[in-house]
Amino acid sequence: MMNEKLIKRILSQAQVPDLLEVLTQRLSQSDLQSLLLEVYRVRSQCLMPQHLLQQYERNRLVQPAATSPKQLLEFDRIAYSVLPPSFEVLELSPVCPLGTNSIVAPLDQNQTVTTIRNSEVCSDSTNVLALECARRRRAREHRKEADTKLCASHRLLRPQAPDRPGTFPHFRIFSLVTAGRDRGSYCFEIAALTEHLEFYLRLLQFARQSGFGLKAIRIQLTVFDDIRHEVLKAEVLDKLSQKYAAVEWSYTPVQQQEHGYYTGVRFGIYAQDGARTEYFLVDGGFTDWTQQLLSDRKERLLISGLGSERFVACFGRSP
């Protein structure tokens, strides 16, 4: 939450009674948008060219990416070449509806860049893909038994990103989502999880063959209940560990969900560089987002994403 002392100081200096309540409660969203547009229009007229340059030099959110665009394009080329044909590739908008990052996912709104046009800059493409899945599935009620599979390579902006190697305020991520219906006996979960994991394993293998410098690969699967634990160990982990013997597999049953973000299952994929330094590359798991969006507890959703910019920064090919 934003610093309360800071807000109190601002409201005190403004000397406008009930200013925060007026802005957040009394004005409609469209009226608030009109007001803020005028505020920033007037303020922008007061700026000089040297002020603009100073902002550009100091604001890390607007700096160009440090990663080679050619290597990012090569990574995407490899990813699309191994992507299962059942996935539809989308080019997402740079912005999404206000609250996309905080309403269905338990994240703070301050983790995104909110615009004054009642939208926000995309900070997680899987949230937007979940919205698109829900829109399609609601419009095609008679086809709900068919899974909806979407994919996007998209640049995200996160204003509170930590400042450490391989982490950037804006970056590309290659993400997948699979939405479907509960088919009983965890059939949807088994099929969707297997497909996502195999895609990333093929992608990392092909990237290594293409000259990217990754070595050992490790997959961590975390399951939040005993029933899923037994089923997924037998139907996913044991089968894939035989097929991909060079990959290290670890499986952890836990009793408590992590921050309410994932439901049932979470997985992470890690890879080492030539110096045996390990990097976290892929995060994924099942969520209840489409259940919330469609008010239907039978809906299922698996999301996952690989930070392609992080991958290129850590394992990029030599010129």
Sequence and secondary structure as in RCSB ss.txt:
>XXXX:A:sequence
MMNEKLIKRILSQAQVPDLLEVLTQRLSQSDLQSLLLEVYRVRSQCLMPQHLLQQYERNRLVQPAATSPKQLLEF
DRIAYSVLPPSFEVLELSPVCPLGTNSIVAPLDQNQTVTTIRNSEVCSDSTNVLALECARRRRAREHRKEADTKL
CASHRLLRPQAPDRPGTFPHFRIFSLVTAGRDRGSYCFEIAALTEHLEFYLRLLQFARQSGFGLKAIRIQLTVFD
DIRHEVLKAEVLDKLSQKYAAVEWSYTPVQQQEHGYYTGVRFGIYAQDGARTEYFLVDGGFTDWTQQLLSDRKER
LLISGLGSERFVACFGRSP
>XXXX:A:secstr
   HHHHHHHHHHHT TTHHHIIIIIS HHHHHHHHHHHHHHHHHT  HHHHHHHHHH GGGS  SS HHHHHHH
HHHHHHHS TTSEE    SEEETTTTTSSS   GGGS B TTSEEE S HHHHHHHHHHHHHHHTGGGTTS EEE
EEEEEEE TT   STT  SEEEEEEEEEEEE  STTHHHHHHHHHHHHHHHHHHHHHHHTT     EEEEEEESS
HHHHHHHIIIIIHHHHHHSTTSEEEEEE SS STTTS SEEEEEEEE TT  EEEEEEEEEESHHHHHHT TTEE
EEEEEE HHHHHHHH    
